[in-house]
Amino acid sequence: MNSRETVTSFALRVIALVLAIACIVLGLMETASIETLAVLLGVGLVAVALAGMRRNRTA
């Protein structure tokens, strides 16, 4: 696995983690609607899926 793929995979996992934390904070503060939180979690899930597919492709 080269450094570009490693950085991309790491960035996708970081994006997913940040979006999950943002959803928790926004949910606790009650500043975002459920639809917004669902979209944010969906984007995070897509990022995790892409990172997983990249890892399986190179393994």
PyMOL Python script that loads the backbone (N, CA, C, O; Angstrom):
from pymol import cmd

cmd.read_pdbstr("""\
ATOM      1  N   MET A   1       0.852  -1.163   0.000  1.00  0.00           N
ATOM      2  CA  MET A   1       0.000   0.000   0.000  1.00  0.00           C
ATOM      3  C   MET A   1       0.902   1.231   0.000  1.00  0.00           C
ATOM      4  O   MET A   1       1.772   1.363   0.860  1.00  0.00           O
ATOM      5  N   ASN A   2       0.699   2.116  -0.945  1.00  0.00           N
ATOM      6  CA  ASN A   2       1.557   3.296  -1.005  1.00  0.00           C
ATOM      7  C   ASN A   2       1.034   4.396  -0.077  1.00  0.00           C
ATOM      8  O   ASN A   2      -0.039   4.270   0.515  1.00  0.00           O
ATOM      9  N   SER A   3       1.796   5.450   0.034  1.00  0.00           N
ATOM     10  CA  SER A   3       1.463   6.496   1.007  1.00  0.00           C
ATOM     11  C   SER A   3       0.182   7.240   0.624  1.00  0.00           C
ATOM     12  O   SER A   3      -0.558   7.675   1.506  1.00  0.00           O
ATOM     13  N   ARG A   4      -0.088   7.391  -0.653  1.00  0.00           N
ATOM     14  CA  ARG A   4      -1.312   8.093  -1.079  1.00  0.00           C
ATOM     15  C   ARG A   4      -2.547   7.317  -0.640  1.00  0.00           C
ATOM     16  O   ARG A   4      -3.505   7.913  -0.148  1.00  0.00           O
ATOM     17  N   GLU A   5      -2.541   6.011  -0.809  1.00  0.00           N
ATOM     18  CA  GLU A   5      -3.682   5.195  -0.389  1.00  0.00           C
ATOM     19  C   GLU A   5      -3.814   5.184   1.123  1.00  0.00           C
ATOM     20  O   GLU A   5      -4.929   5.168   1.645  1.00  0.00           O
ATOM     21  N   THR A   6      -2.701   5.192   1.828  1.00  0.00           N
ATOM     22  CA  THR A   6      -2.736   5.233   3.285  1.00  0.00           C
ATOM     23  C   THR A   6      -3.340   6.540   3.776  1.00  0.00           C
ATOM     24  O   THR A   6      -4.176   6.537   4.679  1.00  0.00           O
ATOM     25  N   VAL A   7      -2.927   7.640   3.196  1.00  0.00           N
ATOM     26  CA  VAL A   7      -3.445   8.946   3.592  1.00  0.00           C
ATOM     27  C   VAL A   7      -4.927   9.055   3.259  1.00  0.00           C
ATOM     28  O   VAL A   7      -5.705   9.575   4.059  1.00  0.00           O
ATOM     29  N   THR A   8      -5.320   8.577   2.099  1.00  0.00           N
ATOM     30  CA  THR A   8      -6.729   8.629   1.710  1.00  0.00           C
ATOM     31  C   THR A   8      -7.591   7.800   2.655  1.00  0.00           C
ATOM     32  O   THR A   8      -8.647   8.258   3.091  1.00  0.00           O
ATOM     33  N   SER A   9      -7.162   6.613   2.967  1.00  0.00           N
ATOM     34  CA  SER A   9      -7.904   5.761   3.881  1.00  0.00           C
ATOM     35  C   SER A   9      -8.003   6.391   5.263  1.00  0.00           C
ATOM     36  O   SER A   9      -9.062   6.361   5.891  1.00  0.00           O
ATOM     37  N   PHE A  10      -6.902   6.959   5.734  1.00  0.00           N
ATOM     38  CA  PHE A  10      -6.901   7.636   7.040  1.00  0.00           C
ATOM     39  C   PHE A  10      -7.845   8.831   7.030  1.00  0.00           C
ATOM     40  O   PHE A  10      -8.600   9.033   7.981  1.00  0.00           O
ATOM     41  N   ALA A  11      -7.807   9.624   5.962  1.00  0.00           N
ATOM     42  CA  ALA A  11      -8.662  10.806   5.869  1.00  0.00           C
ATOM     43  C   ALA A  11     -10.140  10.420   5.864  1.00  0.00           C
ATOM     44  O   ALA A  11     -10.957  11.091   6.495  1.00  0.00           O
ATOM     45  N   LEU A  12     -10.484   9.356   5.167  1.00  0.00           N
ATOM     46  CA  LEU A  12     -11.879   8.912   5.139  1.00  0.00           C
ATOM     47  C   LEU A  12     -12.350   8.478   6.529  1.00  0.00           C
ATOM     48  O   LEU A  12     -13.480   8.764   6.924  1.00  0.00           O
ATOM     49  N   ARG A  13     -11.481   7.790   7.262  1.00  0.00           N
ATOM     50  CA  ARG A  13     -11.853   7.380   8.621  1.00  0.00           C
ATOM     51  C   ARG A  13     -11.971   8.573   9.554  1.00  0.00           C
ATOM     52  O   ARG A  13     -12.837   8.592  10.429  1.00  0.00           O
ATOM     53  N   VAL A  14     -11.108   9.570   9.377  1.00  0.00           N
ATOM     54  CA  VAL A  14     -11.182  10.784  10.204  1.00  0.00           C
ATOM     55  C   VAL A  14     -12.470  11.553   9.905  1.00  0.00           C
ATOM     56  O   VAL A  14     -13.121  12.057  10.820  1.00  0.00           O
ATOM     57  N   ILE A  15     -12.831  11.642   8.639  1.00  0.00           N
ATOM     58  CA  ILE A  15     -14.075  12.314   8.260  1.00  0.00           C
ATOM     59  C   ILE A  15     -15.265  11.640   8.931  1.00  0.00           C
ATOM     60  O   ILE A  15     -16.147  12.315   9.462  1.00  0.00           O
ATOM     61  N   ALA A  16     -15.292  10.324   8.908  1.00  0.00           N
ATOM     62  CA  ALA A  16     -16.389   9.593   9.535  1.00  0.00           C
ATOM     63  C   ALA A  16     -16.446   9.852  11.034  1.00  0.00           C
ATOM     64  O   ALA A  16     -17.527  10.038  11.591  1.00  0.00           O
ATOM     65  N   LEU A  17     -15.302   9.866  11.682  1.00  0.00           N
ATOM     66  CA  LEU A  17     -15.263  10.118  13.124  1.00  0.00           C
ATOM     67  C   LEU A  17     -15.718  11.529  13.453  1.00  0.00           C
ATOM     68  O   LEU A  17     -16.486  11.727  14.395  1.00  0.00           O
ATOM     69  N   VAL A  18     -15.260  12.508  12.696  1.00  0.00           N
ATOM     70  CA  VAL A  18     -15.646  13.898  12.936  1.00  0.00           C
ATOM     71  C   VAL A  18     -17.142  14.089  12.733  1.00  0.00           C
ATOM     72  O   VAL A  18     -17.783  14.788  13.517  1.00  0.00           O
ATOM     73  N   LEU A  19     -17.703  13.490  11.711  1.00  0.00           N
ATOM     74  CA  LEU A  19     -19.142  13.616  11.482  1.00  0.00           C
ATOM     75  C   LEU A  19     -19.948  12.951  12.593  1.00  0.00           C
ATOM     76  O   LEU A  19     -20.999  13.460  12.983  1.00  0.00           O
ATOM     77  N   ALA A  20     -19.473  11.833  13.100  1.00  0.00           N
ATOM     78  CA  ALA A  20     -20.172  11.179  14.210  1.00  0.00           C
ATOM     79  C   ALA A  20     -20.136  12.050  15.464  1.00  0.00           C
ATOM     80  O   ALA A  20     -21.142  12.180  16.161  1.00  0.00           O
ATOM     81  N   ILE A  21     -18.989  12.640  15.749  1.00  0.00           N
ATOM     82  CA  ILE A  21     -18.879  13.523  16.915  1.00  0.00           C
ATOM     83  C   ILE A  21     -19.755  14.755  16.722  1.00  0.00           C
ATOM     84  O   ILE A  21     -20.406  15.203  17.666  1.00  0.00           O
ATOM     85  N   ALA A  22     -19.780  15.302  15.521  1.00  0.00           N
ATOM     86  CA  ALA A  22     -20.635  16.460  15.249  1.00  0.00           C
ATOM     87  C   ALA A  22     -22.101  16.120  15.466  1.00  0.00           C
ATOM     88  O   ALA A  22     -22.854  16.934  16.001  1.00  0.00           O
ATOM     89  N   CYS A  23     -22.513  14.924  15.056  1.00  0.00           N
ATOM     90  CA  CYS A  23     -23.904  14.515  15.257  1.00  0.00           C
ATOM     91  C   CYS A  23     -24.234  14.399  16.737  1.00  0.00           C
ATOM     92  O   CYS A  23     -25.316  14.799  17.166  1.00  0.00           O
ATOM     93  N   ILE A  24     -23.325  13.864  17.506  1.00  0.00           N
ATOM     94  CA  ILE A  24     -23.560  13.741  18.951  1.00  0.00           C
ATOM     95  C   ILE A  24     -23.700  15.116  19.587  1.00  0.00           C
ATOM     96  O   ILE A  24     -24.621  15.356  20.368  1.00  0.00           O
ATOM     97  N   VAL A  25     -22.785  16.018  19.249  1.00  0.00           N
ATOM     98  CA  VAL A  25     -22.816  17.365  19.837  1.00  0.00           C
ATOM     99  C   VAL A  25     -24.071  18.122  19.407  1.00  0.00           C
ATOM    100  O   VAL A  25     -24.756  18.719  20.237  1.00  0.00           O
ATOM    101  N   LEU A  26     -24.370  18.095  18.112  1.00  0.00           N
ATOM    102  CA  LEU A  26     -25.559  18.798  17.629  1.00  0.00           C
ATOM    103  C   LEU A  26     -26.837  18.201  18.195  1.00  0.00           C
ATOM    104  O   LEU A  26     -27.797  18.924  18.462  1.00  0.00           O
ATOM    105  N   GLY A  27     -26.853  16.891  18.378  1.00  0.00           N
ATOM    106  CA  GLY A  27     -28.018  16.245  18.968  1.00  0.00           C
ATOM    107  C   GLY A  27     -28.204  16.620  20.429  1.00  0.00           C
ATOM    108  O   GLY A  27     -29.328  16.847  20.877  1.00  0.00           O
ATOM    109  N   LEU A  28     -27.109  16.685  21.170  1.00  0.00           N
ATOM    110  CA  LEU A  28     -27.191  17.069  22.579  1.00  0.00           C
ATOM    111  C   LEU A  28     -27.603  18.529  22.742  1.00  0.00           C
ATOM    112  O   LEU A  28     -28.329  18.878  23.672  1.00  0.00           O
ATOM    113  N   MET A  29     -27.135  19.373  21.834  1.00  0.00           N
ATOM    114  CA  MET A  29     -27.486  20.793  21.905  1.00  0.00           C
ATOM    115  C   MET A  29     -28.856  21.075  21.309  1.00  0.00           C
ATOM    116  O   MET A  29     -29.396  22.169  21.472  1.00  0.00           O
ATOM    117  N   GLU A  30     -29.414  20.092  20.620  1.00  0.00           N
ATOM    118  CA  GLU A  30     -30.719  20.207  19.962  1.00  0.00           C
ATOM    119  C   GLU A  30     -30.766  21.386  18.991  1.00  0.00           C
ATOM    120  O   GLU A  30     -31.746  22.130  18.952  1.00  0.00           O
ATOM    121  N   THR A  31     -29.697  21.547  18.210  1.00  0.00           N
ATOM    122  CA  THR A  31     -29.637  22.635  17.236  1.00  0.00           C
ATOM    123  C   THR A  31     -29.866  22.163  15.806  1.00  0.00           C
ATOM    124  O   THR A  31     -30.010  22.988  14.905  1.00  0.00           O
ATOM    125  N   ALA A  32     -29.901  20.870  15.583  1.00  0.00           N
ATOM    126  CA  ALA A  32     -30.088  20.342  14.234  1.00  0.00           C
ATOM    127  C   ALA A  32     -31.287  19.402  14.229  1.00  0.00           C
ATOM    128  O   ALA A  32     -31.614  18.769  15.233  1.00  0.00           O
ATOM    129  N   SER A  33     -31.925  19.332  13.082  1.00  0.00           N
ATOM    130  CA  SER A  33     -33.077  18.437  12.956  1.00  0.00           C
ATOM    131  C   SER A  33     -32.597  16.992  12.798  1.00  0.00           C
ATOM    132  O   SER A  33     -31.428  16.728  12.517  1.00  0.00           O
ATOM    133  N   ILE A  34     -33.523  16.087  12.985  1.00  0.00           N
ATOM    134  CA  ILE A  34     -33.217  14.665  12.834  1.00  0.00           C
ATOM    135  C   ILE A  34     -32.782  14.364  11.402  1.00  0.00           C
ATOM    136  O   ILE A  34     -31.905  13.530  11.181  1.00  0.00           O
ATOM    137  N   GLU A  35     -33.384  15.032  10.447  1.00  0.00           N
ATOM    138  CA  GLU A  35     -33.017  14.806   9.046  1.00  0.00           C
ATOM    139  C   GLU A  35     -31.568  15.208   8.790  1.00  0.00           C
ATOM    140  O   GLU A  35     -30.842  14.508   8.085  1.00  0.00           O
ATOM    141  N   THR A  36     -31.149  16.331   9.362  1.00  0.00           N
ATOM    142  CA  THR A  36     -29.768  16.782   9.203  1.00  0.00           C
ATOM    143  C   THR A  36     -28.800  15.796   9.835  1.00  0.00           C
ATOM    144  O   THR A  36     -27.765  15.469   9.253  1.00  0.00           O
ATOM    145  N   LEU A  37     -29.137  15.329  11.020  1.00  0.00           N
ATOM    146  CA  LEU A  37     -28.282  14.350  11.700  1.00  0.00           C
ATOM    147  C   LEU A  37     -28.191  13.059  10.901  1.00  0.00           C
ATOM    148  O   LEU A  37     -27.121  12.456  10.814  1.00  0.00           O
ATOM    149  N   ALA A  38     -29.306  12.630  10.318  1.00  0.00           N
ATOM    150  CA  ALA A  38     -29.299  11.407   9.516  1.00  0.00           C
ATOM    151  C   ALA A  38     -28.422  11.568   8.276  1.00  0.00           C
ATOM    152  O   ALA A  38     -27.716  10.637   7.890  1.00  0.00           O
ATOM    153  N   VAL A  39     -28.465  12.727   7.661  1.00  0.00           N
ATOM    154  CA  VAL A  39     -27.622  12.977   6.482  1.00  0.00           C
ATOM    155  C   VAL A  39     -26.145  12.967   6.879  1.00  0.00           C
ATOM    156  O   VAL A  39     -25.321  12.369   6.187  1.00  0.00           O
ATOM    157  N   LEU A  40     -25.811  13.622   7.984  1.00  0.00           N
ATOM    158  CA  LEU A  40     -24.421  13.631   8.438  1.00  0.00           C
ATOM    159  C   LEU A  40     -23.923  12.225   8.747  1.00  0.00           C
ATOM    160  O   LEU A  40     -22.806  11.864   8.377  1.00  0.00           O
ATOM    161  N   LEU A  41     -24.742  11.437   9.420  1.00  0.00           N
ATOM    162  CA  LEU A  41     -24.344  10.059   9.715  1.00  0.00           C
ATOM    163  C   LEU A  41     -24.236   9.227   8.441  1.00  0.00           C
ATOM    164  O   LEU A  41     -23.378   8.351   8.337  1.00  0.00           O
ATOM    165  N   GLY A  42     -25.104   9.502   7.480  1.00  0.00           N
ATOM    166  CA  GLY A  42     -25.039   8.793   6.202  1.00  0.00           C
ATOM    167  C   GLY A  42     -23.754   9.089   5.454  1.00  0.00           C
ATOM    168  O   GLY A  42     -23.144   8.184   4.884  1.00  0.00           O
ATOM    169  N   VAL A  43     -23.339  10.341   5.451  1.00  0.00           N
ATOM    170  CA  VAL A  43     -22.078  10.710   4.795  1.00  0.00           C
ATOM    171  C   VAL A  43     -20.904  10.035   5.505  1.00  0.00           C
ATOM    172  O   VAL A  43     -19.973   9.554   4.859  1.00  0.00           O
ATOM    173  N   GLY A  44     -20.954  10.004   6.829  1.00  0.00           N
ATOM    174  CA  GLY A  44     -19.904   9.320   7.579  1.00  0.00           C
ATOM    175  C   GLY A  44     -19.859   7.836   7.272  1.00  0.00           C
ATOM    176  O   GLY A  44     -18.784   7.247   7.159  1.00  0.00           O
ATOM    177  N   LEU A  45     -21.029   7.235   7.137  1.00  0.00           N
ATOM    178  CA  LEU A  45     -21.092   5.814   6.809  1.00  0.00           C
ATOM    179  C   LEU A  45     -20.515   5.544   5.419  1.00  0.00           C
ATOM    180  O   LEU A  45     -19.832   4.540   5.217  1.00  0.00           O
ATOM    181  N   VAL A  46     -20.782   6.417   4.480  1.00  0.00           N
ATOM    182  CA  VAL A  46     -20.207   6.270   3.136  1.00  0.00           C
ATOM    183  C   VAL A  46     -18.684   6.375   3.200  1.00  0.00           C
ATOM    184  O   VAL A  46     -17.979   5.637   2.512  1.00  0.00           O
ATOM    185  N   ALA A  47     -18.177   7.290   4.024  1.00  0.00           N
ATOM    186  CA  ALA A  47     -16.724   7.430   4.164  1.00  0.00           C
ATOM    187  C   ALA A  47     -16.103   6.164   4.742  1.00  0.00           C
ATOM    188  O   ALA A  47     -15.045   5.729   4.287  1.00  0.00           O
ATOM    189  N   VAL A  48     -16.749   5.571   5.739  1.00  0.00           N
ATOM    190  CA  VAL A  48     -16.245   4.315   6.315  1.00  0.00           C
ATOM    191  C   VAL A  48     -16.281   3.196   5.278  1.00  0.00           C
ATOM    192  O   VAL A  48     -15.352   2.393   5.190  1.00  0.00           O
ATOM    193  N   ALA A  49     -17.349   3.146   4.499  1.00  0.00           N
ATOM    194  CA  ALA A  49     -17.462   2.114   3.467  1.00  0.00           C
ATOM    195  C   ALA A  49     -16.365   2.272   2.412  1.00  0.00           C
ATOM    196  O   ALA A  49     -15.763   1.287   1.984  1.00  0.00           O
ATOM    197  N   LEU A  50     -16.110   3.511   1.997  1.00  0.00           N
ATOM    198  CA  LEU A  50     -15.046   3.736   1.019  1.00  0.00           C
ATOM    199  C   LEU A  50     -13.683   3.360   1.572  1.00  0.00           C
ATOM    200  O   LEU A  50     -12.861   2.782   0.861  1.00  0.00           O
ATOM    201  N   ALA A  51     -13.440   3.681   2.829  1.00  0.00           N
ATOM    202  CA  ALA A  51     -12.160   3.312   3.441  1.00  0.00           C
ATOM    203  C   ALA A  51     -12.025   1.804   3.512  1.00  0.00           C
ATOM    204  O   ALA A  51     -10.946   1.266   3.263  1.00  0.00           O
ATOM    205  N   GLY A  52     -13.099   1.117   3.848  1.00  0.00           N
ATOM    206  CA  GLY A  52     -13.070  -0.339   3.906  1.00  0.00           C
ATOM    207  C   GLY A  52     -12.844  -0.975   2.545  1.00  0.00           C
ATOM    208  O   GLY A  52     -12.106  -1.952   2.423  1.00  0.00           O
ATOM    209  N   MET A  53     -13.475  -0.423   1.529  1.00  0.00           N
ATOM    210  CA  MET A  53     -13.288  -0.960   0.188  1.00  0.00           C
ATOM    211  C   MET A  53     -11.858  -0.731  -0.298  1.00  0.00           C
ATOM    212  O   MET A  53     -11.291  -1.586  -0.979  1.00  0.00           O
ATOM    213  N   ARG A  54     -11.276   0.412   0.047  1.00  0.00           N
ATOM    214  CA  ARG A  54      -9.889   0.668  -0.352  1.00  0.00           C
ATOM    215  C   ARG A  54      -8.944  -0.301   0.340  1.00  0.00           C
ATOM    216  O   ARG A  54      -7.981  -0.768  -0.268  1.00  0.00           O
ATOM    217  N   ARG A  55      -9.208  -0.606   1.601  1.00  0.00           N
ATOM    218  CA  ARG A  55      -8.334  -1.518   2.333  1.00  0.00           C
ATOM    219  C   ARG A  55      -8.445  -2.944   1.766  1.00  0.00           C
ATOM    220  O   ARG A  55      -7.433  -3.629   1.622  1.00  0.00           O
ATOM    221  N   ASN A  56      -9.657  -3.388   1.448  1.00  0.00           N
ATOM    222  CA  ASN A  56      -9.855  -4.727   0.905  1.00  0.00           C
ATOM    223  C   ASN A  56      -9.262  -4.861  -0.487  1.00  0.00           C
ATOM    224  O   ASN A  56      -8.785  -5.931  -0.864  1.00  0.00           O
ATOM    225  N   ARG A  57      -9.292  -3.787  -1.242  1.00  0.00           N
ATOM    226  CA  ARG A  57      -8.755  -3.821  -2.597  1.00  0.00           C
ATOM    227  C   ARG A  57      -7.248  -3.980  -2.595  1.00  0.00           C
ATOM    228  O   ARG A  57      -6.685  -4.637  -3.471  1.00  0.00           O
ATOM    229  N   THR A  58      -6.598  -3.384  -1.617  1.00  0.00           N
ATOM    230  CA  THR A  58      -5.138  -3.419  -1.594  1.00  0.00           C
ATOM    231  C   THR A  58      -4.592  -4.585  -0.782  1.00  0.00           C
ATOM    232  O   THR A  58      -3.402  -4.887  -0.877  1.00  0.00           O
ATOM    233  N   ALA A  59      -5.414  -5.241   0.001  1.00  0.00           N
ATOM    234  CA  ALA A  59      -4.939  -6.334   0.851  1.00  0.00           C
ATOM    235  C   ALA A  59      -4.814  -7.625   0.079  1.00  0.00           C
ATOM    236  O   ALA A  59      -4.426  -8.647   0.644  1.00  0.00           O
TER     237      ALA A  59
END
""", "prot")
cmd.dss("prot")
cmd.show_as("cartoon", "prot")
cmd.util.cbc("prot")
cmd.orient("prot")
